[in-house]
Amino acid sequence: MSRLVYALLLIINCLFWPGTAGAAAEPSITATAAILMEAGTGQVLYEYGAREERPPASTTKIMTAILALELGRPDTPVKVSSYAATTPGASIYLTTGEILTLGDLVKGALLNSGNDATVAIAECLAGTEAGFAWLMNRKARQIGAFHTHFNNPHGLTDPDHYTTAYDLALMARYALDNPIFRRLVATQEDQIPGPDGVRYLYNTNRLLGSYPGADGVKTGTTDAAGQCLVASATRAGRRLIAVVLGSWDRYADARALLDYGFNDFYNETAPAGEPAGRVYVKNGKETSVPVAPLVTAGFTVPADQAAYLEKRVLLPAAVKAPVRKGQELGQVKILFRGREVAGSTLVATRDVAARPWWSRFKK
């Protein structure tokens, strides 16, 4: 689909649904495929060729790290095989027979993009690359990345190894919920043990330290994939994820997309777990209980339509004690032009016991 046709479709879409991306001037990018997503809600603010299956290069390592962190323990010792040590491409220069922890291998994979580290991870967790690829594909389907198929843990070119910009955004959004992953992809420099005492690791993502709020995620480059980047940035508690594949200048493209999201859109949100009000507790040991959204509810609109966005908190006047943590006590709704576009149940954030009957009688 040509860029002109795609732009015309976006304009037509906006005539019928003013809350979608496209009302503001769209960024000019060089990437063959791109997407901009709200990390909190998964709402897509911009996309071009984002559902087309393409080689992902080392952005594959997002999934490798997800499985390593979920299925293994960071302190697990891993003995490096000769097969892992001789993996071609980007490397942290593992040697046959040396032993590192799984956590150190994940650092090497995410920061230095070490292909050898990913094979060592795969062999540790699944015995073989093929077995690990099966786990990767199963996890991709669980996340909702249905146009993804992995054949290896590193992303070296393979005709049966592909994903989409949209699927990569889903994977990054999922992975960023993990605090260890979140910390690693925001780290510019680190070190792990090496044959001479230490290996120095330098993050390949040049947005870190150069773009305000940049905090991840992963680069990737092969001849087949071109320049790829899954980028994230957070400002005032709002995180955006930008993915560019087949780019001529991935950093300029990612900056343009992130600037577009932060500057040209307004976001109303009710984050999961953050207090949204209090409910009076009748006959309780405490007079009221805080409530918070069970899941994040939010919606994003072009900045010039922010006045049409509204958040409503609906709570009962009172509730009888006892109150259980997690008990449903209300709702929060996000409305755009009077229509509900997002929402969440509000739940009690702690228990409130009932006062003894003699205490109530005395009062």
C-alpha positions as CSV (number, residue, x, y, z in Angstrom):
1,M,0.0,0.0,0.0
2,S,1.4,3.4,-1.0
3,R,1.9,6.2,1.6
4,L,-0.6,8.3,-0.3
5,V,-3.3,5.7,-0.2
6,Y,-2.5,5.0,3.5
7,A,-2.8,8.7,4.3
8,L,-6.1,9.0,2.5
9,L,-7.5,6.0,4.5
10,L,-6.4,7.7,7.7
11,I,-8.2,10.9,6.8
12,I,-11.4,9.0,5.9
13,N,-11.2,7.1,9.2
14,C,-10.8,10.3,11.2
15,L,-14.0,11.7,9.6
16,F,-16.0,8.9,11.2
17,W,-14.0,8.5,14.5
18,P,-12.3,11.7,15.7
19,G,-10.5,9.9,18.5
20,T,-8.0,8.1,16.3
21,A,-4.6,9.2,15.3
22,G,-4.4,11.3,12.1
23,A,-6.0,14.5,13.2
24,A,-2.6,16.0,14.0
25,A,0.1,16.4,11.3
26,E,1.7,13.0,11.0
27,P,5.5,12.5,11.3
28,S,7.7,12.1,8.3
29,I,9.6,8.8,8.6
30,T,11.8,6.6,6.4
31,A,10.9,3.3,7.8
32,T,9.1,0.6,5.7
33,A,6.9,-0.3,8.7
34,A,6.3,1.7,11.9
35,I,3.9,2.0,14.8
36,L,3.4,4.2,17.9
37,M,1.5,2.7,20.9
38,E,0.4,3.9,24.3
39,A,2.1,1.4,26.6
40,G,-0.5,1.8,29.4
41,T,-3.5,0.8,27.2
42,G,-2.1,-0.6,24.0
43,Q,-3.9,2.1,22.0
44,V,-2.3,2.7,18.6
45,L,-1.7,6.3,17.8
46,Y,0.0,5.9,14.4
47,E,0.9,3.0,12.1
48,Y,2.2,2.4,8.7
49,G,2.8,-1.1,7.3
50,A,2.7,-2.2,10.9
51,R,0.8,-5.5,10.2
52,E,3.2,-6.7,7.4
53,E,5.4,-9.6,8.3
54,R,9.1,-8.7,8.1
55,P,12.4,-10.0,9.4
56,P,13.0,-8.5,12.9
57,A,16.8,-8.9,13.3
58,S,17.9,-8.6,16.9
59,T,14.6,-7.1,18.2
60,T,13.9,-10.9,18.4
61,K,15.9,-10.7,21.7
62,I,13.0,-9.1,23.4
63,M,11.2,-12.4,23.4
64,T,14.4,-14.3,24.3
65,A,14.7,-12.1,27.4
66,I,11.0,-12.5,28.3
67,L,11.4,-16.3,28.4
68,A,14.7,-16.1,30.3
69,L,13.2,-13.9,33.0
70,E,10.0,-15.9,33.3
71,L,11.3,-19.5,33.0
72,G,14.7,-19.2,34.6
73,R,16.4,-17.8,37.7
74,P,19.0,-15.0,37.2
75,D,21.5,-16.8,39.4
76,T,21.4,-20.1,37.5
77,P,24.9,-21.1,36.3
78,V,25.1,-21.8,32.5
79,K,28.0,-23.6,30.9
80,V,28.6,-22.3,27.4
81,S,28.7,-24.9,24.6
82,S,31.0,-24.7,21.6
83,Y,27.9,-24.2,19.5
84,A,26.8,-21.2,21.5
85,A,30.4,-19.8,21.6
86,T,30.7,-19.9,17.8
87,T,27.4,-18.3,16.9
88,P,28.0,-15.7,14.1
89,G,27.2,-12.1,14.2
90,A,27.1,-9.7,17.2
91,S,28.8,-11.3,20.2
92,I,29.9,-10.9,23.8
93,Y,32.8,-13.3,22.9
94,L,31.8,-16.3,25.0
95,T,34.3,-19.1,25.2
96,T,33.6,-22.8,25.2
97,G,33.2,-24.2,28.7
98,E,33.0,-20.9,30.6
99,I,30.3,-20.5,33.1
100,L,28.1,-17.4,33.5
101,T,24.8,-16.8,35.2
102,L,21.6,-16.7,33.3
103,G,21.2,-13.1,34.4
104,D,24.5,-12.1,33.0
105,L,23.6,-13.7,29.6
106,V,20.4,-11.8,29.5
107,K,22.4,-8.6,30.1
108,G,24.7,-9.6,27.2
109,A,21.8,-10.2,24.9
110,L,19.9,-7.0,25.7
111,L,22.7,-4.5,26.0
112,N,25.4,-5.8,23.6
113,S,23.0,-7.8,21.5
114,G,25.1,-10.9,21.8
115,N,23.9,-13.7,19.6
116,D,26.1,-16.1,21.4
117,A,24.4,-15.2,24.7
118,T,21.0,-15.9,23.3
119,V,22.0,-19.4,22.1
120,A,23.4,-20.1,25.6
121,I,20.1,-19.0,27.1
122,A,18.2,-21.2,24.7
123,E,20.3,-24.3,25.4
124,C,20.0,-23.6,29.2
125,L,16.2,-23.4,29.1
126,A,15.1,-25.7,26.4
127,G,18.2,-27.9,25.5
128,T,18.2,-26.7,21.8
129,E,17.5,-23.7,19.7
130,A,14.6,-25.5,18.1
131,G,13.0,-26.3,21.4
132,F,13.5,-22.7,22.6
133,A,11.9,-21.4,19.3
134,W,8.8,-23.5,20.1
135,L,8.6,-21.8,23.5
136,M,9.1,-18.4,21.8
137,N,6.2,-19.0,19.4
138,R,3.9,-20.2,22.1
139,K,4.6,-17.1,24.2
140,A,4.0,-14.9,21.2
141,R,0.6,-16.4,20.7
142,Q,-0.2,-15.9,24.4
143,I,0.7,-12.2,24.1
144,G,-1.4,-11.8,21.0
145,A,1.4,-11.6,18.5
146,F,-0.3,-13.8,15.9
147,H,1.7,-12.7,12.9
148,T,5.0,-13.8,14.4
149,H,7.1,-16.9,13.9
150,F,10.5,-17.4,15.4
151,N,13.1,-20.0,14.3
152,N,16.0,-18.8,16.5
153,P,16.7,-16.7,19.7
154,H,18.8,-14.0,18.1
155,G,17.2,-12.9,14.8
156,L,19.8,-13.8,12.2
157,T,18.0,-14.0,8.9
158,D,15.9,-17.1,8.3
159,P,13.0,-17.3,5.8
160,D,10.7,-18.7,8.5
161,H,11.6,-16.1,11.1
162,Y,9.4,-13.0,11.0
163,T,7.2,-10.7,12.9
164,T,5.4,-7.3,12.5
165,A,5.9,-3.8,14.0
166,Y,2.5,-4.3,15.8
167,D,3.5,-7.6,17.3
168,L,6.9,-6.2,18.4
169,A,5.0,-3.3,20.1
170,L,2.9,-5.9,21.9
171,M,6.0,-7.9,23.0
172,A,7.7,-4.7,24.3
173,R,4.6,-3.6,26.1
174,Y,4.4,-7.0,27.8
175,A,8.1,-7.1,28.6
176,L,8.2,-3.7,30.1
177,D,5.9,-4.8,32.9
178,N,8.8,-6.9,34.2
179,P,10.9,-4.7,36.5
180,I,14.2,-6.6,35.6
181,F,13.6,-6.2,31.9
182,R,12.6,-2.6,32.4
183,R,15.8,-1.9,34.3
184,L,18.1,-3.7,31.8
185,V,16.8,-2.0,28.7
186,A,17.2,1.4,30.3
187,T,20.9,0.7,31.3
188,Q,23.5,2.3,29.1
189,E,26.6,0.5,30.5
190,D,27.2,-2.6,32.6
191,Q,29.7,-5.3,33.1
192,I,29.7,-9.1,33.6
193,P,32.5,-11.6,34.3
194,G,34.9,-12.4,31.4
195,P,38.0,-14.5,30.8
196,D,40.2,-11.5,31.8
197,G,38.1,-10.6,34.8
198,V,35.4,-8.5,33.3
199,R,33.4,-7.9,30.1
200,Y,32.2,-4.4,29.5
201,L,28.7,-4.0,28.0
202,Y,27.5,-1.0,26.1
203,N,23.8,-0.6,25.1
204,T,23.4,-0.5,21.3
205,N,20.4,1.8,21.7
206,R,21.7,5.4,21.1
207,L,18.4,7.0,22.2
208,L,19.3,6.3,25.8
209,G,20.8,9.5,27.2
210,S,20.1,11.5,24.1
211,Y,16.3,11.6,24.0
212,P,14.3,13.0,26.9
213,G,12.7,10.1,28.8
214,A,14.1,7.3,26.6
215,D,14.2,4.1,28.6
216,G,14.4,1.2,26.1
217,V,14.1,-1.1,24.3
218,K,16.1,-2.9,21.6
219,T,17.9,-2.4,18.3
220,G,18.3,-4.8,15.4
221,T,20.2,-4.8,12.1
222,T,20.6,-7.3,9.3
223,D,20.8,-6.9,5.5
224,A,17.3,-8.4,5.2
225,A,15.7,-6.4,8.0
226,G,17.5,-3.1,7.6
227,Q,17.8,-0.7,10.5
228,C,15.2,-1.7,13.2
229,L,14.4,-0.2,16.6
230,V,11.9,-0.8,19.3
231,A,12.0,2.3,21.4
232,S,10.2,3.5,24.6
233,A,10.2,6.7,26.4
234,T,8.4,7.9,29.6
235,R,7.3,11.4,30.5
236,A,5.1,12.4,33.5
237,G,4.3,8.7,34.0
238,R,3.1,8.2,30.4
239,R,5.1,5.6,28.4
240,L,5.1,5.4,24.6
241,I,6.4,2.6,22.5
242,A,7.7,3.3,18.9
243,V,8.7,0.6,16.5
244,V,10.5,1.2,13.2
245,L,11.5,-1.6,10.8
246,G,13.5,-1.3,7.6
247,S,14.5,2.3,8.4
248,W,17.1,4.5,6.8
249,D,17.6,6.4,10.0
250,R,16.0,4.5,12.9
251,Y,16.8,7.1,15.6
252,A,15.4,10.0,13.7
253,D,12.3,8.0,12.9
254,A,11.8,6.9,16.5
255,R,12.3,10.5,17.7
256,A,9.7,11.8,15.2
257,L,7.2,9.2,16.3
258,L,7.8,9.8,20.1
259,D,7.7,13.6,19.6
260,Y,4.4,13.1,17.8
261,G,2.9,11.1,20.6
262,F,4.0,13.4,23.4
263,N,3.4,16.7,21.7
264,D,0.4,16.2,19.6
265,F,-1.8,14.0,21.7
266,Y,-3.5,14.3,25.1
267,N,-3.9,11.3,27.4
268,E,-6.5,10.8,30.1
269,T,-5.7,7.8,32.3
270,A,-6.6,6.0,35.5
271,P,-3.6,3.8,36.3
272,A,-4.1,0.4,37.9
273,G,-3.4,0.5,41.6
274,E,-3.4,4.2,42.0
275,P,-5.9,5.7,44.5
276,A,-8.9,7.2,42.7
277,G,-11.1,8.0,45.7
278,R,-12.4,6.8,49.0
279,V,-15.7,5.1,50.1
280,Y,-17.3,5.6,53.6
281,V,-17.3,2.4,55.6
282,K,-20.3,2.0,57.9
283,N,-19.5,0.3,61.2
284,G,-15.9,-0.1,60.2
285,K,-12.7,0.1,62.3
286,E,-11.7,2.7,59.7
287,T,-14.1,5.4,58.5
288,S,-13.3,5.0,54.8
289,V,-11.3,2.8,52.4
290,P,-9.3,3.9,49.4
291,V,-10.2,2.5,46.0
292,A,-8.1,2.1,42.9
293,P,-8.7,0.8,39.3
294,L,-8.3,-3.0,38.9
295,V,-6.7,-2.4,35.4
296,T,-5.4,0.7,33.7
297,A,-8.1,2.6,31.9
298,G,-7.1,5.3,29.5
299,F,-7.6,6.9,26.2
300,T,-5.6,9.3,24.0
301,V,-6.9,11.9,21.5
302,P,-5.3,14.6,19.4
303,A,-4.4,17.5,21.6
304,D,-6.9,19.9,20.0
305,Q,-9.7,17.5,21.1
306,A,-8.7,17.2,24.8
307,A,-11.7,19.2,25.9
308,Y,-14.0,16.4,24.8
309,L,-12.2,13.9,27.0
310,E,-13.6,13.3,30.5
311,K,-12.9,11.0,33.5
312,R,-15.7,10.0,35.8
313,V,-15.4,8.2,39.1
314,L,-18.6,6.4,40.3
315,L,-18.7,5.4,43.9
316,P,-21.4,4.3,46.4
317,A,-22.3,6.7,49.2
318,A,-21.3,4.0,51.8
319,V,-20.5,0.3,52.2
320,K,-21.0,-1.9,55.2
321,A,-18.0,-3.4,57.0
322,P,-16.2,-5.7,56.7
323,V,-14.5,-4.8,53.5
324,R,-12.1,-7.1,51.7
325,K,-9.1,-6.0,49.8
326,G,-10.0,-6.3,46.1
327,Q,-13.7,-6.0,46.7
328,E,-15.5,-4.2,43.9
329,L,-16.7,-0.8,45.1
330,G,-17.2,1.4,42.0
331,Q,-16.2,2.2,38.5
332,V,-14.0,4.7,36.7
333,K,-15.0,5.7,33.1
334,I,-13.2,7.6,30.4
335,L,-15.6,9.3,28.0
336,F,-14.9,11.0,24.7
337,R,-17.6,13.2,23.3
338,G,-19.9,11.7,25.9
339,R,-19.3,8.1,24.8
340,E,-17.5,5.7,27.1
341,V,-14.2,4.6,25.5
342,A,-12.4,3.0,28.4
343,G,-13.1,2.0,32.0
344,S,-12.2,-0.2,35.0
345,T,-13.8,-1.6,38.1
346,L,-12.6,0.2,41.3
347,V,-11.6,-2.1,44.1
348,A,-10.7,-1.6,47.8
349,T,-7.0,-1.4,48.3
350,R,-7.0,-2.9,51.8
351,D,-9.2,-4.7,54.3
352,V,-11.4,-2.8,56.7
353,A,-12.7,-4.9,59.6
354,A,-16.0,-4.3,61.3
355,R,-16.1,-2.8,64.8
356,P,-17.3,-5.3,67.5
357,W,-21.0,-5.1,68.3
358,W,-20.4,-3.7,71.8
359,S,-18.3,-0.9,70.3
360,R,-21.1,0.0,67.9
361,F,-23.7,-0.2,70.7
362,K,-21.6,2.1,72.9
363,K,-21.2,4.6,70.1
